Amino acid sequence: MVHGVFQPEELSLFRDIFDEAVSDLPPQMRTPVAQARIAKQILDRAATGERDPMELRVAAALNDPRAA
C-alpha cells in the first residue's frame, strides 16, 4: 500500500510513466484492471523513494499482464 505525499512534479513524472506503460500495451489489454496494476506498481516503487524514471518504468513493466 502506498503511503505518503508526492509533489506535483513527481505526480507529473508518474503520470508520464503510466501513460507510456499503458500505451505500450496492445489496445485490447488496456483494461481498467491492467491500468490499476500499472499505477500500483509505479506508486509502490515511488513510495520507497525511487524517482529514477527508468527504474519506475521497469516497475510498471514488471506488472505487465503479458508477462504473466
All heavy atoms as a GROMACS GRO file, in nm:
protein
  528
    1MET      N    1   0.085  -0.117   0.000
    1MET     CA    2   0.000   0.000   0.000
    1MET      C    3   0.090   0.124   0.000
    1MET      O    4   0.193   0.127   0.064
    1MET     CB    5  -0.090  -0.002   0.123
    1MET     CG    6  -0.171   0.127   0.139
    1MET     SD    7  -0.311   0.111   0.248
    1MET     CE    8  -0.417   0.015   0.146
    2VAL      N    9   0.045   0.223  -0.070
    2VAL     CA   10   0.122   0.346  -0.082
    2VAL      C   11   0.083   0.442   0.028
    2VAL      O   12  -0.034   0.465   0.053
    2VAL     CB   13   0.097   0.413  -0.220
    2VAL    CG1   14   0.166   0.546  -0.228
    2VAL    CG2   15   0.140   0.321  -0.331
    3HIS      N   16   0.183   0.496   0.096
    3HIS     CA   17   0.162   0.598   0.198
    3HIS      C   18   0.256   0.712   0.166
    3HIS      O   19   0.368   0.692   0.124
    3HIS     CB   20   0.192   0.545   0.338
    3HIS     CG   21   0.104   0.433   0.379
    3HIS    ND1   22  -0.027   0.451   0.417
    3HIS    CD2   23   0.125   0.300   0.386
    3HIS    CE1   24  -0.080   0.335   0.448
    3HIS    NE2   25   0.010   0.242   0.429
    4GLY      N   26   0.211   0.831   0.189
    4GLY     CA   27   0.300   0.943   0.168
    4GLY      C   28   0.236   1.051   0.084
    4GLY      O   29   0.123   1.038   0.038
    5VAL      N   30   0.313   1.154   0.067
    5VAL     CA   31   0.269   1.270  -0.010
    5VAL      C   32   0.369   1.290  -0.122
    5VAL      O   33   0.489   1.287  -0.100
    5VAL     CB   34   0.262   1.395   0.080
    5VAL    CG1   35   0.225   1.517   0.000
    5VAL    CG2   36   0.165   1.372   0.195
    6PHE      N   37   0.318   1.310  -0.243
    6PHE     CA   38   0.403   1.333  -0.357
    6PHE      C   39   0.387   1.477  -0.404
    6PHE      O   40   0.277   1.532  -0.400
    6PHE     CB   41   0.368   1.237  -0.472
    6PHE     CG   42   0.387   1.092  -0.436
    6PHE    CD1   43   0.279   1.007  -0.428
    6PHE    CD2   44   0.512   1.041  -0.410
    6PHE    CE1   45   0.295   0.873  -0.397
    6PHE    CE2   46   0.531   0.908  -0.379
    6PHE     CZ   47   0.422   0.824  -0.372
    7GLN      N   48   0.495   1.535  -0.450
    7GLN     CA   49   0.495   1.671  -0.501
    7GLN      C   50   0.434   1.672  -0.643
    7GLN      O   51   0.438   1.572  -0.713
    7GLN     CB   52   0.638   1.726  -0.505
    7GLN     CG   53   0.705   1.732  -0.370
    7GLN     CD   54   0.629   1.823  -0.274
    7GLN    OE1   55   0.591   1.934  -0.310
    7GLN    NE2   56   0.604   1.774  -0.154
    8PRO      N   57   0.382   1.788  -0.686
    8PRO     CA   58   0.322   1.796  -0.819
    8PRO      C   59   0.415   1.750  -0.932
    8PRO      O   60   0.371   1.680  -1.024
    8PRO     CB   61   0.285   1.943  -0.834
    8PRO     CG   62   0.263   1.990  -0.694
    8PRO     CD   63   0.364   1.913  -0.611
    9GLU      N   64   0.542   1.786  -0.924
    9GLU     CA   65   0.634   1.744  -1.030
    9GLU      C   66   0.657   1.593  -1.029
    9GLU      O   67   0.678   1.531  -1.133
    9GLU     CB   68   0.766   1.820  -1.024
    9GLU     CG   69   0.843   1.807  -0.896
    9GLU     CD   70   0.803   1.905  -0.785
    9GLU    OE1   71   0.711   1.985  -0.803
    9GLU    OE2   72   0.867   1.900  -0.679
   10GLU      N   73   0.651   1.532  -0.911
   10GLU     CA   74   0.662   1.387  -0.902
   10GLU      C   75   0.538   1.321  -0.964
   10GLU      O   76   0.551   1.224  -1.039
   10GLU     CB   77   0.676   1.343  -0.757
   10GLU     CG   78   0.806   1.387  -0.694
   10GLU     CD   79   0.810   1.362  -0.545
   10GLU    OE1   80   0.708   1.384  -0.475
   10GLU    OE2   81   0.917   1.320  -0.497
   11LEU      N   82   0.422   1.374  -0.933
   11LEU     CA   83   0.299   1.320  -0.989
   11LEU      C   84   0.299   1.330  -1.141
   11LEU      O   85   0.251   1.240  -1.210
   11LEU     CB   86   0.177   1.390  -0.930
   11LEU     CG   87   0.154   1.364  -0.781
   11LEU    CD1   88   0.040   1.451  -0.730
   11LEU    CD2   89   0.126   1.218  -0.755
   12SER      N   90   0.354   1.439  -1.192
   12SER     CA   91   0.365   1.455  -1.336
   12SER      C   92   0.455   1.348  -1.396
   12SER      O   93   0.424   1.289  -1.500
   12SER     CB   94   0.418   1.595  -1.369
   12SER     OG   95   0.430   1.612  -1.506
   13LEU      N   96   0.567   1.322  -1.330
   13LEU     CA   97   0.658   1.216  -1.374
   13LEU      C   98   0.588   1.081  -1.372
   13LEU      O   99   0.595   1.004  -1.469
   13LEU     CB  100   0.781   1.212  -1.282
   13LEU     CG  101   0.874   1.092  -1.299
   13LEU    CD1  102   0.942   1.096  -1.435
   13LEU    CD2  103   0.976   1.086  -1.186
   14PHE      N  104   0.518   1.052  -1.264
   14PHE     CA  105   0.450   0.923  -1.252
   14PHE      C  106   0.344   0.908  -1.361
   14PHE      O  107   0.327   0.802  -1.419
   14PHE     CB  108   0.383   0.907  -1.115
   14PHE     CG  109   0.475   0.924  -0.997
   14PHE    CD1  110   0.425   0.962  -0.874
   14PHE    CD2  111   0.612   0.904  -1.007
   14PHE    CE1  112   0.508   0.978  -0.765
   14PHE    CE2  113   0.697   0.921  -0.898
   14PHE     CZ  114   0.643   0.957  -0.776
   15ARG      N  115   0.274   1.018  -1.390
   15ARG     CA  116   0.170   1.015  -1.493
   15ARG      C  117   0.232   0.988  -1.631
   15ARG      O  118   0.178   0.909  -1.709
   15ARG     CB  119   0.093   1.146  -1.495
   15ARG     CG  120  -0.014   1.154  -1.599
   15ARG     CD  121  -0.116   1.045  -1.577
   15ARG     NE  122  -0.209   1.037  -1.687
   15ARG     CZ  123  -0.336   1.007  -1.675
   15ARG    NH1  124  -0.387   0.982  -1.556
   15ARG    NH2  125  -0.413   1.002  -1.780
   16ASP      N  126   0.344   1.051  -1.659
   16ASP     CA  127   0.411   1.028  -1.787
   16ASP      C  128   0.453   0.881  -1.801
   16ASP      O  129   0.435   0.820  -1.908
   16ASP     CB  130   0.534   1.118  -1.801
   16ASP     CG  131   0.499   1.264  -1.819
   16ASP    OD1  132   0.381   1.296  -1.848
   16ASP    OD2  133   0.591   1.348  -1.803
   17ILE      N  134   0.507   0.825  -1.695
   17ILE     CA  135   0.550   0.686  -1.697
   17ILE      C  136   0.428   0.594  -1.713
   17ILE      O  137   0.431   0.498  -1.791
   17ILE     CB  138   0.631   0.652  -1.571
   17ILE    CG1  139   0.764   0.729  -1.576
   17ILE    CG2  140   0.653   0.502  -1.558
   17ILE    CD1  141   0.838   0.732  -1.445
   18PHE      N  142   0.322   0.625  -1.641
   18PHE     CA  143   0.198   0.548  -1.653
   18PHE      C  144   0.146   0.552  -1.796
   18PHE      O  145   0.113   0.448  -1.854
   18PHE     CB  146   0.094   0.604  -1.555
   18PHE     CG  147  -0.042   0.546  -1.575
   18PHE    CD1  148  -0.076   0.424  -1.519
   18PHE    CD2  149  -0.138   0.614  -1.649
   18PHE    CE1  150  -0.204   0.370  -1.538
   18PHE    CE2  151  -0.264   0.562  -1.668
   18PHE     CZ  152  -0.297   0.439  -1.612
   19ASP      N  153   0.139   0.671  -1.853
   19ASP     CA  154   0.088   0.685  -1.990
   19ASP      C  155   0.172   0.606  -2.089
   19ASP      O  156   0.117   0.540  -2.179
   19ASP     CB  157   0.085   0.833  -2.031
   19ASP     CG  158  -0.025   0.912  -1.962
   19ASP    OD1  159  -0.120   0.850  -1.907
   19ASP    OD2  160  -0.016   1.036  -1.962
   20GLU      N  161   0.303   0.609  -2.074
   20GLU     CA  162   0.391   0.534  -2.162
   20GLU      C  163   0.368   0.384  -2.147
   20GLU      O  164   0.362   0.311  -2.246
   20GLU     CB  165   0.537   0.566  -2.132
   20GLU     CG  166   0.579   0.706  -2.173
   20GLU     CD  167   0.719   0.740  -2.126
   20GLU    OE1  168   0.794   0.650  -2.084
   20GLU    OE2  169   0.752   0.860  -2.130
   21ALA      N  170   0.357   0.339  -2.022
   21ALA     CA  171   0.338   0.196  -1.997
   21ALA      C  172   0.205   0.148  -2.055
   21ALA      O  173   0.199   0.041  -2.117
   21ALA     CB  174   0.344   0.167  -1.847
   22VAL      N  175   0.101   0.226  -2.039
   22VAL     CA  176  -0.030   0.187  -2.093
   22VAL      C  177  -0.026   0.189  -2.246
   22VAL      O  178  -0.078   0.098  -2.310
   22VAL     CB  179  -0.142   0.279  -2.038
   22VAL    CG1  180  -0.273   0.255  -2.111
   22VAL    CG2  181  -0.159   0.256  -1.888
   23SER      N  182   0.036   0.289  -2.304
   23SER     CA  183   0.040   0.297  -2.450
   23SER      C  184   0.123   0.184  -2.511
   23SER      O  185   0.103   0.149  -2.628
   23SER     CB  186   0.092   0.433  -2.496
   23SER     OG  187   0.229   0.446  -2.470
   24ASP      N  188   0.213   0.125  -2.433
   24ASP     CA  189   0.291   0.011  -2.482
   24ASP      C  190   0.209  -0.117  -2.490
   24ASP      O  191   0.249  -0.212  -2.557
   24ASP     CB  192   0.412  -0.014  -2.392
   24ASP     CG  193   0.522   0.088  -2.412
   24ASP    OD1  194   0.518   0.164  -2.511
   24ASP    OD2  195   0.614   0.093  -2.327
   25LEU      N  196   0.094  -0.120  -2.420
   25LEU     CA  197   0.009  -0.238  -2.423
   25LEU      C  198  -0.072  -0.242  -2.552
   25LEU      O  199  -0.112  -0.137  -2.603
   25LEU     CB  200  -0.088  -0.237  -2.304
   25LEU     CG  201  -0.029  -0.252  -2.165
   25LEU    CD1  202  -0.139  -0.233  -2.061
   25LEU    CD2  203   0.037  -0.386  -2.148
   26PRO      N  204  -0.101  -0.361  -2.602
   26PRO     CA  205  -0.195  -0.370  -2.713
   26PRO      C  206  -0.330  -0.314  -2.668
   26PRO      O  207  -0.366  -0.327  -2.551
   26PRO     CB  208  -0.205  -0.521  -2.741
   26PRO     CG  209  -0.088  -0.582  -2.672
   26PRO     CD  210  -0.051  -0.492  -2.559
   27PRO      N  211  -0.406  -0.254  -2.759
   27PRO     CA  212  -0.533  -0.191  -2.720
   27PRO      C  213  -0.626  -0.282  -2.639
   27PRO      O  214  -0.689  -0.236  -2.544
   27PRO     CB  215  -0.596  -0.152  -2.854
   27PRO     CG  216  -0.479  -0.131  -2.944
   27PRO     CD  217  -0.377  -0.233  -2.902
   28GLN      N  218  -0.634  -0.408  -2.675
   28GLN     CA  219  -0.724  -0.498  -2.604
   28GLN      C  220  -0.681  -0.526  -2.460
   28GLN      O  221  -0.759  -0.578  -2.381
   28GLN     CB  222  -0.744  -0.629  -2.681
   28GLN     CG  223  -0.623  -0.718  -2.689
   28GLN     CD  224  -0.528  -0.687  -2.804
   28GLN    OE1  225  -0.532  -0.580  -2.863
   28GLN    NE2  226  -0.441  -0.781  -2.835
   29MET      N  227  -0.558  -0.491  -2.426
   29MET     CA  228  -0.506  -0.513  -2.291
   29MET      C  229  -0.508  -0.386  -2.206
   29MET      O  230  -0.468  -0.390  -2.090
   29MET     CB  231  -0.365  -0.572  -2.298
   29MET     CG  232  -0.363  -0.710  -2.361
   29MET     SD  233  -0.198  -0.779  -2.367
   29MET     CE  234  -0.182  -0.829  -2.196
   30ARG      N  235  -0.556  -0.278  -2.260
   30ARG     CA  236  -0.561  -0.151  -2.186
   30ARG      C  237  -0.688  -0.143  -2.102
   30ARG      O  238  -0.763  -0.047  -2.108
   30ARG     CB  239  -0.552  -0.035  -2.283
   30ARG     CG  240  -0.422  -0.029  -2.357
   30ARG     CD  241  -0.418   0.083  -2.457
   30ARG     NE  242  -0.301   0.066  -2.543
   30ARG     CZ  243  -0.281   0.130  -2.655
   30ARG    NH1  244  -0.369   0.220  -2.698
   30ARG    NH2  245  -0.174   0.106  -2.727
   31THR      N  246  -0.708  -0.244  -2.022
   31THR     CA  247  -0.828  -0.252  -1.940
   31THR      C  248  -0.809  -0.172  -1.811
   31THR      O  249  -0.695  -0.144  -1.771
   31THR     CB  250  -0.857  -0.398  -1.902
   31THR    OG1  251  -0.750  -0.445  -1.819
   31THR    CG2  252  -0.870  -0.486  -2.026
   32PRO      N  253  -0.919  -0.139  -1.745
   32PRO     CA  254  -0.906  -0.071  -1.616
   32PRO      C  255  -0.824  -0.151  -1.515
   32PRO      O  256  -0.747  -0.093  -1.437
   32PRO     CB  257  -1.051  -0.054  -1.570
   32PRO     CG  258  -1.130  -0.048  -1.696
   32PRO     CD  259  -1.059  -0.145  -1.789
   33VAL      N  260  -0.837  -0.282  -1.518
   33VAL     CA  261  -0.761  -0.366  -1.424
   33VAL      C  262  -0.612  -0.356  -1.454
   33VAL      O  263  -0.530  -0.339  -1.363
   33VAL     CB  264  -0.809  -0.513  -1.430
   33VAL    CG1  265  -0.716  -0.605  -1.352
   33VAL    CG2  266  -0.951  -0.523  -1.378
   34ALA      N  267  -0.575  -0.365  -1.580
   34ALA     CA  268  -0.433  -0.354  -1.618
   34ALA      C  269  -0.379  -0.217  -1.582
   34ALA      O  270  -0.267  -0.205  -1.531
   34ALA     CB  271  -0.416  -0.382  -1.766
   35GLN      N  272  -0.456  -0.113  -1.607
   35GLN     CA  273  -0.413   0.022  -1.575
   35GLN      C  274  -0.395   0.040  -1.424
   35GLN      O  275  -0.299   0.103  -1.380
   35GLN     CB  276  -0.511   0.124  -1.631
   35GLN     CG  277  -0.507   0.128  -1.782
   35GLN     CD  278  -0.602   0.229  -1.840
   35GLN    OE1  279  -0.625   0.334  -1.782
   35GLN    NE2  280  -0.657   0.198  -1.956
   36ALA      N  281  -0.485  -0.017  -1.346
   36ALA     CA  282  -0.472  -0.008  -1.200
   36ALA      C  283  -0.347  -0.081  -1.152
   36ALA      O  284  -0.277  -0.032  -1.062
   36ALA     CB  285  -0.597  -0.066  -1.133
   37ARG      N  286  -0.317  -0.194  -1.212
   37ARG     CA  287  -0.196  -0.269  -1.174
   37ARG      C  288  -0.070  -0.188  -1.205
   37ARG      O  289   0.023  -0.182  -1.124
   37ARG     CB  290  -0.190  -0.401  -1.248
   37ARG     CG  291  -0.288  -0.502  -1.201
   37ARG     CD  292  -0.279  -0.628  -1.283
   37ARG     NE  293  -0.380  -0.723  -1.241
   37ARG     CZ  294  -0.419  -0.825  -1.313
   37ARG    NH1  295  -0.364  -0.847  -1.432
   37ARG    NH2  296  -0.511  -0.907  -1.269
   38ILE      N  297  -0.067  -0.126  -1.322
   38ILE     CA  298   0.049  -0.045  -1.360
   38ILE      C  299   0.066   0.072  -1.264
   38ILE      O  300   0.176   0.099  -1.215
   38ILE     CB  301   0.035   0.002  -1.506
   38ILE    CG1  302   0.050  -0.116  -1.601
   38ILE    CG2  303   0.137   0.112  -1.538
   38ILE    CD1  304   0.010  -0.085  -1.744
   39ALA      N  305  -0.043   0.141  -1.236
   39ALA     CA  306  -0.037   0.255  -1.144
   39ALA      C  307   0.012   0.212  -1.007
   39ALA      O  308   0.095   0.279  -0.946
   39ALA     CB  309  -0.174   0.321  -1.134
   40LYS      N  310  -0.037   0.099  -0.959
   40LYS     CA  311   0.003   0.049  -0.827
   40LYS      C  312   0.153   0.018  -0.824
   40LYS      O  313   0.221   0.053  -0.728
   40LYS     CB  314  -0.078  -0.074  -0.789
   40LYS     CG  315  -0.044  -0.124  -0.649
   40LYS     CD  316  -0.131  -0.240  -0.610
   40LYS     CE  317  -0.105  -0.290  -0.470
   40LYS     NZ  318   0.027  -0.281  -0.416
   41GLN      N  319   0.202  -0.045  -0.928
   41GLN     CA  320   0.345  -0.077  -0.932
   41GLN      C  321   0.430   0.049  -0.927
   41GLN      O  322   0.530   0.056  -0.855
   41GLN     CB  323   0.379  -0.157  -1.057
   41GLN     CG  324   0.333  -0.300  -1.055
   41GLN     CD  325   0.400  -0.379  -0.945
   41GLN    OE1  326   0.333  -0.419  -0.850
   41GLN    NE2  327   0.527  -0.402  -0.955
   42ILE      N  328   0.390   0.150  -1.004
   42ILE     CA  329   0.465   0.275  -1.006
   42ILE      C  330   0.461   0.342  -0.870
   42ILE      O  331   0.565   0.382  -0.815
   42ILE     CB  332   0.410   0.370  -1.115
   42ILE    CG1  333   0.437   0.312  -1.254
   42ILE    CG2  334   0.473   0.510  -1.102
   42ILE    CD1  335   0.360   0.381  -1.366
   43LEU      N  336   0.343   0.353  -0.812
   43LEU     CA  337   0.329   0.421  -0.683
   43LEU      C  338   0.395   0.342  -0.570
   43LEU      O  339   0.453   0.402  -0.479
   43LEU     CB  340   0.183   0.448  -0.652
   43LEU     CG  341   0.116   0.551  -0.743
   43LEU    CD1  342  -0.031   0.561  -0.713
   43LEU    CD2  343   0.185   0.686  -0.733
   44ASP      N  344   0.385   0.211  -0.575
   44ASP     CA  345   0.452   0.130  -0.472
   44ASP      C  346   0.603   0.153  -0.476
   44ASP      O  347   0.668   0.167  -0.372
   44ASP     CB  348   0.423  -0.019  -0.489
   44ASP     CG  349   0.284  -0.058  -0.442
   44ASP    OD1  350   0.215   0.023  -0.378
   44ASP    OD2  351   0.244  -0.174  -0.470
   45ARG      N  352   0.659   0.155  -0.595
   45ARG     CA  353   0.803   0.177  -0.609
   45ARG      C  354   0.840   0.320  -0.568
   45ARG      O  355   0.940   0.343  -0.500
   45ARG     CB  356   0.846   0.150  -0.752
   45ARG     CG  357   0.994   0.154  -0.775
   45ARG     CD  358   1.064   0.039  -0.702
   45ARG     NE  359   1.205   0.048  -0.716
   45ARG     CZ  360   1.276  -0.016  -0.809
   45ARG    NH1  361   1.216  -0.095  -0.894
   45ARG    NH2  362   1.405   0.000  -0.815
   46ALA      N  363   0.757   0.417  -0.607
   46ALA     CA  364   0.782   0.556  -0.570
   46ALA      C  365   0.774   0.575  -0.418
   46ALA      O  366   0.848   0.657  -0.362
   46ALA     CB  367   0.682   0.648  -0.639
   47ALA      N  368   0.689   0.499  -0.352
   47ALA     CA  369   0.675   0.510  -0.207
   47ALA      C  370   0.803   0.469  -0.135
   47ALA      O  371   0.825   0.509  -0.020
   47ALA     CB  372   0.558   0.426  -0.158
   48THR      N  373   0.889   0.393  -0.202
   48THR     CA  374   1.016   0.354  -0.142
   48THR      C  375   1.122   0.463  -0.160
   48THR      O  376   1.235   0.449  -0.113
   48THR     CB  377   1.071   0.223  -0.203
   48THR    OG1  378   1.110   0.246  -0.338
   48THR    CG2  379   0.968   0.111  -0.193
   49GLY      N  380   1.084   0.570  -0.233
   49GLY     CA  381   1.177   0.680  -0.256
   49GLY      C  382   1.235   0.684  -0.396
   49GLY      O  383   1.310   0.776  -0.430
   50GLU      N  384   1.202   0.586  -0.477
   50GLU     CA  385   1.255   0.581  -0.614
   50GLU      C  386   1.197   0.694  -0.697
   50GLU      O  387   1.078   0.718  -0.696
   50GLU     CB  388   1.222   0.448  -0.679
   50GLU     CG  389   1.284   0.430  -0.816
   50GLU     CD  390   1.435   0.433  -0.811
   50GLU    OE1  391   1.494   0.340  -0.753
   50GLU    OE2  392   1.492   0.530  -0.864
   51ARG      N  393   1.285   0.765  -0.770
   51ARG     CA  394   1.241   0.871  -0.860
   51ARG      C  395   1.305   0.860  -0.998
   51ARG      O  396   1.271   0.937  -1.086
   51ARG     CB  397   1.271   1.010  -0.801
   51ARG     CG  398   1.196   1.043  -0.672
   51ARG     CD  399   1.047   1.039  -0.693
   51ARG     NE  400   0.972   1.072  -0.572
   51ARG     CZ  401   0.934   0.985  -0.481
   51ARG    NH1  402   0.962   0.857  -0.494
   51ARG    NH2  403   0.864   1.023  -0.376
   52ASP      N  404   1.394   0.766  -1.015
   52ASP     CA  405   1.458   0.747  -1.145
   52ASP      C  406   1.354   0.700  -1.245
   52ASP      O  407   1.291   0.594  -1.225
   52ASP     CB  408   1.570   0.644  -1.132
   52ASP     CG  409   1.643   0.624  -1.263
   52ASP    OD1  410   1.586   0.559  -1.354
   52ASP    OD2  411   1.757   0.672  -1.275
   53PRO      N  412   1.333   0.775  -1.353
   53PRO     CA  413   1.230   0.736  -1.450
   53PRO      C  414   1.247   0.596  -1.507
   53PRO      O  415   1.149   0.525  -1.528
   53PRO     CB  416   1.241   0.842  -1.560
   53PRO     CG  417   1.303   0.959  -1.492
   53PRO     CD  418   1.395   0.903  -1.388
   54MET      N  419   1.370   0.556  -1.531
   54MET     CA  420   1.393   0.422  -1.586
   54MET      C  421   1.354   0.313  -1.486
   54MET      O  422   1.296   0.212  -1.522
   54MET     CB  423   1.539   0.405  -1.629
   54MET     CG  424   1.576   0.490  -1.749
   54MET     SD  425   1.472   0.459  -1.894
   54MET     CE  426   1.522   0.295  -1.936
   55GLU      N  427   1.388   0.335  -1.360
   55GLU     CA  428   1.352   0.237  -1.257
   55GLU      C  429   1.201   0.229  -1.238
   55GLU      O  430   1.144   0.121  -1.220
   55GLU     CB  431   1.420   0.271  -1.124
   55GLU     CG  432   1.570   0.253  -1.126
   55GLU     CD  433   1.610   0.108  -1.150
   55GLU    OE1  434   1.543   0.015  -1.098
   55GLU    OE2  435   1.710   0.086  -1.220
   56LEU      N  436   1.135   0.344  -1.244
   56LEU     CA  437   0.989   0.344  -1.232
   56LEU      C  438   0.924   0.278  -1.353
   56LEU      O  439   0.824   0.208  -1.341
   56LEU     CB  440   0.937   0.486  -1.213
   56LEU     CG  441   0.977   0.552  -1.081
   56LEU    CD1  442   0.941   0.700  -1.081
   56LEU    CD2  443   0.913   0.481  -0.962
   57ARG      N  444   0.985   0.296  -1.469
   57ARG     CA  445   0.933   0.232  -1.591
   57ARG      C  446   0.949   0.081  -1.581
   57ARG      O  447   0.860   0.005  -1.622
   57ARG     CB  448   1.009   0.286  -1.713
   57ARG     CG  449   0.957   0.239  -1.844
   57ARG     CD  450   0.816   0.294  -1.868
   57ARG     NE  451   0.765   0.251  -1.996
   57ARG     CZ  452   0.699   0.137  -2.015
   57ARG    NH1  453   0.675   0.058  -1.916
   57ARG    NH2  454   0.656   0.104  -2.134
   58VAL      N  455   1.060   0.037  -1.525
   58VAL     CA  456   1.080  -0.107  -1.502
   58VAL      C  457   0.974  -0.160  -1.406
   58VAL      O  458   0.916  -0.267  -1.428
   58VAL     CB  459   1.222  -0.135  -1.448
   58VAL    CG1  460   1.235  -0.276  -1.396
   58VAL    CG2  461   1.325  -0.108  -1.557
   59ALA      N  462   0.945  -0.084  -1.300
   59ALA     CA  463   0.842  -0.125  -1.205
   59ALA      C  464   0.707  -0.139  -1.274
   59ALA      O  465   0.632  -0.234  -1.248
   59ALA     CB  466   0.832  -0.025  -1.090
   60ALA      N  467   0.676  -0.046  -1.364
   60ALA     CA  468   0.550  -0.053  -1.438
   60ALA      C  469   0.548  -0.177  -1.526
   60ALA      O  470   0.446  -0.247  -1.535
   60ALA     CB  471   0.531   0.073  -1.523
   61ALA      N  472   0.659  -0.208  -1.590
   61ALA     CA  473   0.666  -0.322  -1.681
   61ALA      C  474   0.662  -0.455  -1.606
   61ALA      O  475   0.616  -0.555  -1.661
   61ALA     CB  476   0.794  -0.314  -1.765
   62LEU      N  477   0.707  -0.456  -1.483
   62LEU     CA  478   0.707  -0.580  -1.406
   62LEU      C  479   0.567  -0.634  -1.387
   62LEU      O  480   0.549  -0.754  -1.368
   62LEU     CB  481   0.773  -0.560  -1.270
   62LEU     CG  482   0.923  -0.543  -1.271
   62LEU    CD1  483   0.974  -0.514  -1.131
   62LEU    CD2  484   0.991  -0.666  -1.328
   63ASN      N  485   0.470  -0.547  -1.392
   63ASN     CA  486   0.332  -0.590  -1.375
   63ASN      C  487   0.259  -0.598  -1.508
   63ASN      O  488   0.138  -0.600  -1.512
   63ASN     CB  489   0.257  -0.497  -1.278
   63ASN     CG  490   0.152  -0.571  -1.202
   63ASN    OD1  491   0.169  -0.687  -1.168
   63ASN    ND2  492   0.042  -0.507  -1.176
   64ASP      N  493   0.333  -0.604  -1.615
   64ASP     CA  494   0.276  -0.615  -1.749
   64ASP      C  495   0.198  -0.747  -1.757
   64ASP      O  496   0.255  -0.854  -1.738
   64ASP     CB  497   0.390  -0.614  -1.850
   64ASP     CG  498   0.342  -0.615  -1.995
   64ASP    OD1  499   0.226  -0.656  -2.020
   64ASP    OD2  500   0.421  -0.574  -2.081
   65PRO      N  501   0.067  -0.741  -1.783
   65PRO     CA  502  -0.010  -0.864  -1.789
   65PRO      C  503   0.036  -0.961  -1.897
   65PRO      O  504   0.010  -1.080  -1.890
   65PRO     CB  505  -0.153  -0.817  -1.815
   65PRO     CG  506  -0.145  -0.675  -1.850
   65PRO     CD  507  -0.011  -0.623  -1.808
   66ARG      N  508   0.110  -0.912  -1.997
   66ARG     CA  509   0.162  -1.002  -2.100
   66ARG      C  510   0.270  -1.093  -2.043
   66ARG      O  511   0.298  -1.198  -2.099
   66ARG     CB  512   0.220  -0.921  -2.216
   66ARG     CG  513   0.114  -0.842  -2.290
   66ARG     CD  514   0.177  -0.755  -2.394
   66ARG     NE  515   0.254  -0.650  -2.328
   66ARG     CZ  516   0.316  -0.553  -2.393
   66ARG    NH1  517   0.310  -0.544  -2.524
   66ARG    NH2  518   0.382  -0.460  -2.328
   67ALA      N  519   0.333  -1.052  -1.932
   67ALA     CA  520   0.440  -1.130  -1.873
   67ALA      C  521   0.387  -1.238  -1.778
   67ALA      O  522   0.461  -1.324  -1.734
   67ALA     CB  523   0.536  -1.038  -1.796
   68ALA      N  524   0.259  -1.232  -1.748
   68ALA     CA  525   0.202  -1.326  -1.652
   68ALA      C  526   0.180  -1.463  -1.714
   68ALA      O  527   0.174  -1.482  -1.830
   68ALA     CB  528   0.070  -1.272  -1.599
   0.00000   0.00000   0.00000
